[in-house]
Structure formats: structure tokens, C-alpha cells
């Protein structure tokens, strides 16, 4: 994706602290999107991902929310 192509946009990435979700969040951020991502339990991985996203110069919001529960989906 071209650098800056998503400037001014916000992406919500589920499972963004590790694996494919993390890779997607970083790719979208490298294109300029601000990122909101959720994670389940791994606080350390979520903090690392947040730091990497902030280093790319985008705004980042990390939210611990197990999306297997409908009320958490609504709150996210």
C-alpha cells in the first residue's frame, strides 16, 4: 500500500497484538491509518504492538476485549 494512502482514516483490527492481526495493523499504519486494536490476554504483546504503531507516527488505541462475548463487541 502506498505511504500516506490511508492518512486521516481509522482502522479497527481485531486480534491486533500478535500474528496476522499485528501484521495487518502495522501495514495499515505504514499507509498512514490510525489504529484501534483489541487483544485478549497478552498485555506485553499488546504494549509492544502499540509502541511499534506509535513509532510509525500514527495514533493508536489498544483495548482488551474478548470478542466471543456479545457485550464486549458492543463496547469495542
N, C-alpha and C positions, 0 to 999 in steps of 0.2 A: 504494500500500500504506500502511496506517495506521502512523504513527510508533510504534515500540516493538512492533509486531506480531510481530517475529521476535527479540525480546530473548531471549538465552540460547541461541540457535541458531547453528550454524556453517554457512556456505555455501562450497562449493568451486566456483570459477568458472574454467573453462579459457579461456585467452586473455584474461585479465583486465586486461592492461596498456593495451589500446587498443580502439577501436571498440565493437562491440556488447558484448563481454565486459566492458569497462571500465564501460559504461553499466549493465549488469546488476549488477556488483559495487557500484557507487555506489548504485543503487536498493535493493538488499538491505541495504546498510549503513545507509541512511537509515531503514530499517524496524527497525534495531537488531541485525541479524545480524553476528556476527564473520565475517571473510572470509579465506579462503585462496585465492590465485590463482596460476596458473602463467603463464609467458611464455616466449617462445622466445629472442630475441636483444636486444631493445631495452631495455637496462638503464635508460636515462634515463626512458623512458615508464613502466617498472615502478616506479621510485622515485617518480615524480610521482603515480602512482595510489596507491601506498602512503601517501604523505603526505596525499593527499585523504581516504583512508579513515580514517587516524588522526585527522584533523581532525574527522571525524564522531563521534569518541568510541568507535570500535569497535576491537577487536584485529584485527591484520592480519598475515598471513604470505604473503610472496611467494617463489615457488620457480621457478627457471629449470629447465624440464623440457620437452624436445621430445617430445610425446606420440605421435609417429609411431613411436617405438621402444618395444616392449612392456616392457622392463625399466624404463624411465622411468615408465611408467604405474604399475607396482607400487610404485616408490619414492615416487611422489607420494602 
